[in-house]
Amino acid sequence: MGDDTLSAPSRHHPLWHGAAVLLCLLALLLTNPAQVRAQTGTQTGAQEEVSSTVMDEVVRRPAWGLYQGYAQYKMAHYAQARAIWQLLADGGTAEAWFHLGTLAEDGRGEPANPLEARRRYEKGAAGGSSKAQWRLGLMLQTSTPALGPADPERALAYLEQLGRDGDVDARLEAMQLRQRMAATVR
């Protein structure tokens, strides 16, 4: 055969692997849908809950739990995402507070509440979540009826910390905020 013919992808090719995984998942779903729902933490019916098996694993492996919460969020299962992230947040996972903040800020699975979102972001930021620090850095720059007056000094502190940690976007945002603050002083 010449170089211009197409050959079948090898078993190590990413496309082959992805197709094989999808076929296995489809076969599992078709042969035992109840087991698949139990593994993913979804039940049939109006009230979906996260299975205790999944929640035990979330406690055991917080990074996996963050991923599972995000997967539930992407499927618009906000109550399940919230349950997973709340368990992680209560256990001290700062990134979970960030995710809970996004639920409150965007009104996903709960009424939109910017004040509650900020409270959650503050808990995440205090625990070291750079995403929560970023959201606070942006949120505190603007006066709103729900949040009250802007707090540019606090916003700048969060953004500059992120900049020192290597976040280029935060460094640029801090520089622009500092310029706006200087312009209002004149």
Contacts in CASP RR format, 6 or more apart in sequence:
PFRMAT RR
TARGET T0000
AUTHOR 0000-0000-0000
METHOD contacts of the structure
MODEL  1
MGDDTLSAPSRHHPLWHGAAVLLCLLALLLTNPAQVRAQTGTQTGAQEEV
SSTVMDEVVRRPAWGLYQGYAQYKMAHYAQARAIWQLLADGGTAEAWFHL
GTLAEDGRGEPANPLEARRRYEKGAAGGSSKAQWRLGLMLQTSTPALGPA
DPERALAYLEQLGRDGDVDARLEAMQLRQRMAATVR
1 7 0 8 1.000
9 15 0 8 1.000
9 16 0 8 1.000
10 16 0 8 1.000
11 17 0 8 1.000
28 35 0 8 1.000
28 36 0 8 1.000
29 36 0 8 1.000
37 43 0 8 1.000
37 44 0 8 1.000
38 51 0 8 1.000
38 53 0 8 1.000
39 51 0 8 1.000
39 53 0 8 1.000
39 54 0 8 1.000
40 54 0 8 1.000
40 71 0 8 1.000
41 48 0 8 1.000
41 49 0 8 1.000
41 50 0 8 1.000
41 51 0 8 1.000
41 53 0 8 1.000
41 54 0 8 1.000
41 80 0 8 1.000
42 48 0 8 1.000
42 77 0 8 1.000
42 80 0 8 1.000
43 49 0 8 1.000
43 51 0 8 1.000
48 77 0 8 1.000
48 79 0 8 1.000
48 80 0 8 1.000
49 79 0 8 1.000
49 80 0 8 1.000
49 83 0 8 1.000
50 72 0 8 1.000
50 80 0 8 1.000
50 83 0 8 1.000
50 84 0 8 1.000
54 68 0 8 1.000
54 84 0 8 1.000
55 83 0 8 1.000
55 84 0 8 1.000
55 87 0 8 1.000
57 64 0 8 1.000
57 65 0 8 1.000
57 68 0 8 1.000
58 64 0 8 1.000
58 65 0 8 1.000
58 68 0 8 1.000
58 84 0 8 1.000
58 87 0 8 1.000
58 88 0 8 1.000
59 87 0 8 1.000
62 88 0 8 1.000
62 93 0 8 1.000
62 96 0 8 1.000
65 84 0 8 1.000
65 88 0 8 1.000
66 85 0 8 1.000
66 88 0 8 1.000
66 93 0 8 1.000
66 95 0 8 1.000
66 96 0 8 1.000
66 99 0 8 1.000
68 84 0 8 1.000
69 80 0 8 1.000
69 81 0 8 1.000
69 84 0 8 1.000
69 85 0 8 1.000
69 99 0 8 1.000
70 81 0 8 1.000
70 99 0 8 1.000
72 78 0 8 1.000
72 80 0 8 1.000
72 81 0 8 1.000
72 84 0 8 1.000
73 81 0 8 1.000
73 99 0 8 1.000
73 103 0 8 1.000
73 108 0 8 1.000
78 103 0 8 1.000
78 108 0 8 1.000
78 109 0 8 1.000
78 110 0 8 1.000
79 109 0 8 1.000
81 99 0 8 1.000
81 103 0 8 1.000
82 100 0 8 1.000
82 103 0 8 1.000
82 109 0 8 1.000
82 110 0 8 1.000
85 96 0 8 1.000
85 99 0 8 1.000
85 100 0 8 1.000
85 103 0 8 1.000
86 96 0 8 1.000
86 100 0 8 1.000
87 96 0 8 1.000
88 95 0 8 1.000
88 96 0 8 1.000
89 96 0 8 1.000
89 97 0 8 1.000
89 100 0 8 1.000
89 120 0 8 1.000
89 123 0 8 1.000
92 127 0 8 1.000
94 123 0 8 1.000
94 124 0 8 1.000
94 125 0 8 1.000
94 126 0 8 1.000
94 127 0 8 1.000
94 128 0 8 1.000
94 129 0 8 1.000
94 132 0 8 1.000
95 124 0 8 1.000
95 129 0 8 1.000
95 131 0 8 1.000
95 132 0 8 1.000
97 120 0 8 1.000
97 121 0 8 1.000
97 123 0 8 1.000
97 124 0 8 1.000
97 127 0 8 1.000
97 129 0 8 1.000
97 132 0 8 1.000
98 120 0 8 1.000
98 121 0 8 1.000
98 124 0 8 1.000
98 129 0 8 1.000
98 131 0 8 1.000
98 132 0 8 1.000
98 135 0 8 1.000
100 120 0 8 1.000
101 116 0 8 1.000
101 117 0 8 1.000
101 120 0 8 1.000
101 121 0 8 1.000
101 132 0 8 1.000
101 135 0 8 1.000
102 108 0 8 1.000
102 117 0 8 1.000
102 135 0 8 1.000
103 109 0 8 1.000
103 110 0 8 1.000
104 110 0 8 1.000
104 112 0 8 1.000
104 113 0 8 1.000
104 114 0 8 1.000
104 116 0 8 1.000
104 117 0 8 1.000
104 120 0 8 1.000
105 112 0 8 1.000
105 113 0 8 1.000
105 114 0 8 1.000
105 117 0 8 1.000
105 135 0 8 1.000
106 112 0 8 1.000
107 113 0 8 1.000
113 146 0 8 1.000
114 139 0 8 1.000
114 144 0 8 1.000
114 146 0 8 1.000
114 147 0 8 1.000
115 146 0 8 1.000
115 147 0 8 1.000
117 135 0 8 1.000
117 139 0 8 1.000
118 136 0 8 1.000
118 139 0 8 1.000
118 147 0 8 1.000
120 132 0 8 1.000
121 132 0 8 1.000
121 135 0 8 1.000
121 136 0 8 1.000
121 139 0 8 1.000
122 132 0 8 1.000
122 136 0 8 1.000
123 132 0 8 1.000
124 132 0 8 1.000
125 132 0 8 1.000
125 133 0 8 1.000
125 136 0 8 1.000
125 158 0 8 1.000
130 162 0 8 1.000
130 165 0 8 1.000
130 167 0 8 1.000
133 158 0 8 1.000
133 159 0 8 1.000
133 161 0 8 1.000
133 162 0 8 1.000
134 158 0 8 1.000
134 159 0 8 1.000
134 162 0 8 1.000
134 167 0 8 1.000
134 169 0 8 1.000
134 170 0 8 1.000
136 154 0 8 1.000
136 155 0 8 1.000
136 158 0 8 1.000
137 154 0 8 1.000
137 155 0 8 1.000
137 156 0 8 1.000
137 158 0 8 1.000
137 159 0 8 1.000
137 173 0 8 1.000
138 155 0 8 1.000
138 173 0 8 1.000
139 147 0 8 1.000
139 155 0 8 1.000
140 150 0 8 1.000
140 151 0 8 1.000
140 152 0 8 1.000
140 154 0 8 1.000
140 155 0 8 1.000
140 158 0 8 1.000
141 150 0 8 1.000
141 152 0 8 1.000
141 155 0 8 1.000
141 177 0 8 1.000
142 150 0 8 1.000
143 149 0 8 1.000
143 150 0 8 1.000
152 177 0 8 1.000
152 180 0 8 1.000
152 181 0 8 1.000
155 177 0 8 1.000
156 174 0 8 1.000
156 177 0 8 1.000
156 178 0 8 1.000
156 181 0 8 1.000
158 170 0 8 1.000
159 170 0 8 1.000
159 171 0 8 1.000
159 173 0 8 1.000
159 174 0 8 1.000
159 177 0 8 1.000
160 170 0 8 1.000
160 171 0 8 1.000
160 174 0 8 1.000
162 170 0 8 1.000
162 171 0 8 1.000
162 174 0 8 1.000
163 170 0 8 1.000
163 171 0 8 1.000
163 174 0 8 1.000
END
